[in-house]
């Protein structure tokens, strides 16, 4: 099972090393000691912890949908020409870019600072691992 050093776990969780250390000291996140006597977090433990810690902003749309990938965020940029538009959103740590008609941008009132939901419905999701080993 993969293990992550404190600094790597902090980067993956989007927090500081000190925050991870506080979670360890509080017993919220368990650590082990590796062969070099460094504190490490088991990969499965880190994944479970990340899921428990995840806070999803409430979806303001109130829409029911079969799409499970609904990312609430703020519109950060809109580039529009006469026909098409590029809309950028910041959804937590994720930057989402959508291409749509300029007409849709106008109808939805999309501009920087607007709260919106990016709905992603795809039959293809590529999953990669570092180093390319199986």
Short mmCIF file of the C-alpha atoms (twelve columns), coordinates in Angstrom:
data_MODEL
# 
_entry.id   MODEL 
# 
loop_
_atom_site.group_PDB 
_atom_site.id 
_atom_site.type_symbol 
_atom_site.label_atom_id 
_atom_site.label_alt_id 
_atom_site.label_comp_id 
_atom_site.label_asym_id 
_atom_site.label_seq_id 
_atom_site.Cartn_x 
_atom_site.Cartn_y 
_atom_site.Cartn_z 
_atom_site.pdbx_PDB_model_num 
ATOM 1   C CA . UNK A 1   0.000   0.000  0.000   1 
ATOM 2   C CA . UNK A 2   1.365   3.459  -0.807  1 
ATOM 3   C CA . UNK A 3   2.449   5.698  2.026   1 
ATOM 4   C CA . UNK A 4   2.658   9.486  2.012   1 
ATOM 5   C CA . UNK A 5   4.934   11.721 4.022   1 
ATOM 6   C CA . UNK A 6   3.295   14.533 5.999   1 
ATOM 7   C CA . UNK A 7   4.220   17.206 3.410   1 
ATOM 8   C CA . UNK A 8   2.844   15.087 0.543   1 
ATOM 9   C CA . UNK A 9   -0.367  14.375 2.446   1 
ATOM 10  C CA . UNK A 10  -0.749  18.115 3.108   1 
ATOM 11  C CA . UNK A 11  -0.386  18.930 -0.602  1 
ATOM 12  C CA . UNK A 12  -2.940  16.282 -1.547  1 
ATOM 13  C CA . UNK A 13  -5.408  17.613 1.032   1 
ATOM 14  C CA . UNK A 14  -4.773  21.271 0.148   1 
ATOM 15  C CA . UNK A 15  -3.671  22.252 3.656   1 
ATOM 16  C CA . UNK A 16  -0.408  23.114 5.407   1 
ATOM 17  C CA . UNK A 17  2.008   20.598 6.918   1 
ATOM 18  C CA . UNK A 18  1.143   22.058 10.326  1 
ATOM 19  C CA . UNK A 19  -2.545  21.314 9.815   1 
ATOM 20  C CA . UNK A 20  -1.772  17.672 9.061   1 
ATOM 21  C CA . UNK A 21  0.452   17.504 12.144  1 
ATOM 22  C CA . UNK A 22  -2.382  18.940 14.273  1 
ATOM 23  C CA . UNK A 23  -4.758  16.274 12.907  1 
ATOM 24  C CA . UNK A 24  -2.165  13.624 13.770  1 
ATOM 25  C CA . UNK A 25  -1.650  15.050 17.290  1 
ATOM 26  C CA . UNK A 26  -5.422  15.157 17.818  1 
ATOM 27  C CA . UNK A 27  -5.767  11.532 16.699  1 
ATOM 28  C CA . UNK A 28  -7.950  12.506 13.752  1 
ATOM 29  C CA . UNK A 29  -5.458  11.125 11.228  1 
ATOM 30  C CA . UNK A 30  -3.311  8.109  12.033  1 
ATOM 31  C CA . UNK A 31  0.323   7.808  11.016  1 
ATOM 32  C CA . UNK A 32  2.947   5.115  10.948  1 
ATOM 33  C CA . UNK A 33  6.737   5.257  10.929  1 
ATOM 34  C CA . UNK A 34  8.546   4.149  7.765   1 
ATOM 35  C CA . UNK A 35  11.913  2.412  7.435   1 
ATOM 36  C CA . UNK A 36  13.692  5.798  7.669   1 
ATOM 37  C CA . UNK A 37  11.880  6.623  10.942  1 
ATOM 38  C CA . UNK A 38  9.699   9.295  9.265   1 
ATOM 39  C CA . UNK A 39  6.003   9.708  9.927   1 
ATOM 40  C CA . UNK A 40  3.891   8.531  6.995   1 
ATOM 41  C CA . UNK A 41  0.182   8.183  6.309   1 
ATOM 42  C CA . UNK A 42  -1.125  4.993  4.765   1 
ATOM 43  C CA . UNK A 43  -2.683  5.670  1.327   1 
ATOM 44  C CA . UNK A 44  -6.011  4.005  2.156   1 
ATOM 45  C CA . UNK A 45  -6.223  5.935  5.447   1 
ATOM 46  C CA . UNK A 46  -5.474  9.195  3.631   1 
ATOM 47  C CA . UNK A 47  -8.160  8.480  1.018   1 
ATOM 48  C CA . UNK A 48  -10.757 7.713  3.702   1 
ATOM 49  C CA . UNK A 49  -9.748  10.828 5.646   1 
ATOM 50  C CA . UNK A 50  -9.991  13.000 2.514   1 
ATOM 51  C CA . UNK A 51  -13.517 11.711 1.885   1 
ATOM 52  C CA . UNK A 52  -14.552 12.398 5.507   1 
ATOM 53  C CA . UNK A 53  -13.077 15.913 5.394   1 
ATOM 54  C CA . UNK A 54  -14.600 16.876 2.050   1 
ATOM 55  C CA . UNK A 55  -17.159 19.593 2.412   1 
ATOM 56  C CA . UNK A 56  -19.384 20.161 -0.548  1 
ATOM 57  C CA . UNK A 57  -21.060 23.547 -0.809  1 
ATOM 58  C CA . UNK A 58  -24.821 23.207 -1.115  1 
ATOM 59  C CA . UNK A 59  -26.049 22.988 -4.692  1 
ATOM 60  C CA . UNK A 60  -28.036 26.205 -5.200  1 
ATOM 61  C CA . UNK A 61  -29.938 24.865 -8.206  1 
ATOM 62  C CA . UNK A 62  -32.242 22.460 -6.368  1 
ATOM 63  C CA . UNK A 63  -32.314 20.402 -9.578  1 
ATOM 64  C CA . UNK A 64  -32.446 16.618 -9.437  1 
ATOM 65  C CA . UNK A 65  -30.219 14.979 -12.008 1 
ATOM 66  C CA . UNK A 66  -28.643 11.662 -12.902 1 
ATOM 67  C CA . UNK A 67  -25.270 13.424 -13.137 1 
ATOM 68  C CA . UNK A 68  -23.257 12.765 -9.977  1 
ATOM 69  C CA . UNK A 69  -20.407 15.117 -10.771 1 
ATOM 70  C CA . UNK A 70  -21.877 18.460 -9.766  1 
ATOM 71  C CA . UNK A 71  -19.216 20.993 -8.765  1 
ATOM 72  C CA . UNK A 72  -20.380 24.182 -7.091  1 
ATOM 73  C CA . UNK A 73  -18.112 27.156 -7.663  1 
ATOM 74  C CA . UNK A 74  -17.615 30.723 -8.788  1 
ATOM 75  C CA . UNK A 75  -17.330 31.935 -12.347 1 
ATOM 76  C CA . UNK A 76  -13.851 33.487 -12.639 1 
ATOM 77  C CA . UNK A 77  -13.695 34.473 -16.319 1 
ATOM 78  C CA . UNK A 78  -15.909 34.668 -19.400 1 
ATOM 79  C CA . UNK A 79  -14.513 35.140 -22.904 1 
ATOM 80  C CA . UNK A 80  -17.215 35.696 -25.497 1 
ATOM 81  C CA . UNK A 81  -17.315 36.328 -29.230 1 
ATOM 82  C CA . UNK A 82  -20.433 36.657 -31.386 1 
ATOM 83  C CA . UNK A 83  -21.231 32.931 -31.351 1 
ATOM 84  C CA . UNK A 84  -19.250 31.030 -28.688 1 
ATOM 85  C CA . UNK A 85  -17.980 31.579 -25.146 1 
ATOM 86  C CA . UNK A 86  -15.406 30.114 -22.799 1 
ATOM 87  C CA . UNK A 87  -16.464 30.097 -19.148 1 
ATOM 88  C CA . UNK A 88  -13.954 29.388 -16.388 1 
ATOM 89  C CA . UNK A 89  -15.011 28.389 -12.888 1 
ATOM 90  C CA . UNK A 90  -13.127 27.737 -9.665  1 
ATOM 91  C CA . UNK A 91  -14.766 24.850 -7.821  1 
ATOM 92  C CA . UNK A 92  -12.737 24.412 -4.648  1 
ATOM 93  C CA . UNK A 93  -9.222  23.579 -5.822  1 
ATOM 94  C CA . UNK A 94  -10.454 22.644 -9.295  1 
ATOM 95  C CA . UNK A 95  -10.454 24.915 -12.350 1 
ATOM 96  C CA . UNK A 96  -13.261 23.961 -14.724 1 
ATOM 97  C CA . UNK A 97  -13.477 25.331 -18.279 1 
ATOM 98  C CA . UNK A 98  -16.644 25.047 -20.346 1 
ATOM 99  C CA . UNK A 99  -17.327 26.002 -23.948 1 
ATOM 100 C CA . UNK A 100 -20.898 27.050 -24.726 1 
ATOM 101 C CA . UNK A 101 -22.853 29.385 -26.918 1 
ATOM 102 C CA . UNK A 102 -22.670 33.120 -26.273 1 
ATOM 103 C CA . UNK A 103 -26.465 33.018 -26.124 1 
ATOM 104 C CA . UNK A 104 -26.333 30.546 -23.188 1 
ATOM 105 C CA . UNK A 105 -23.905 32.814 -21.313 1 
ATOM 106 C CA . UNK A 106 -26.345 35.690 -21.657 1 
ATOM 107 C CA . UNK A 107 -29.387 33.612 -20.657 1 
ATOM 108 C CA . UNK A 108 -27.605 32.258 -17.572 1 
ATOM 109 C CA . UNK A 109 -26.169 35.650 -16.607 1 
ATOM 110 C CA . UNK A 110 -22.666 34.220 -16.351 1 
ATOM 111 C CA . UNK A 111 -19.988 36.727 -15.385 1 
ATOM 112 C CA . UNK A 112 -17.105 36.722 -12.906 1 
ATOM 113 C CA . UNK A 113 -18.345 36.353 -9.338  1 
ATOM 114 C CA . UNK A 114 -21.560 34.479 -10.187 1 
ATOM 115 C CA . UNK A 115 -22.243 31.274 -8.229  1 
ATOM 116 C CA . UNK A 116 -22.797 28.369 -10.620 1 
ATOM 117 C CA . UNK A 117 -22.778 24.575 -10.804 1 
ATOM 118 C CA . UNK A 118 -20.607 22.696 -13.304 1 
ATOM 119 C CA . UNK A 119 -22.384 19.461 -14.199 1 
ATOM 120 C CA . UNK A 120 -20.095 16.873 -15.733 1 
ATOM 121 C CA . UNK A 121 -21.672 13.824 -17.355 1 
ATOM 122 C CA . UNK A 122 -19.238 11.661 -19.241 1 
ATOM 123 C CA . UNK A 123 -18.911 8.029  -20.210 1 
ATOM 124 C CA . UNK A 124 -15.132 8.381  -20.462 1 
ATOM 125 C CA . UNK A 125 -12.928 9.194  -17.496 1 
ATOM 126 C CA . UNK A 126 -9.181  8.699  -17.807 1 
ATOM 127 C CA . UNK A 127 -7.389  7.656  -14.611 1 
ATOM 128 C CA . UNK A 128 -3.596  7.910  -14.494 1 
ATOM 129 C CA . UNK A 129 -1.025  7.028  -11.866 1 
ATOM 130 C CA . UNK A 130 2.377   8.648  -11.310 1 
ATOM 131 C CA . UNK A 131 5.260   6.772  -12.903 1 
ATOM 132 C CA . UNK A 132 3.092   4.812  -15.307 1 
ATOM 133 C CA . UNK A 133 3.602   1.457  -13.560 1 
ATOM 134 C CA . UNK A 134 0.871   -1.097 -13.083 1 
# 
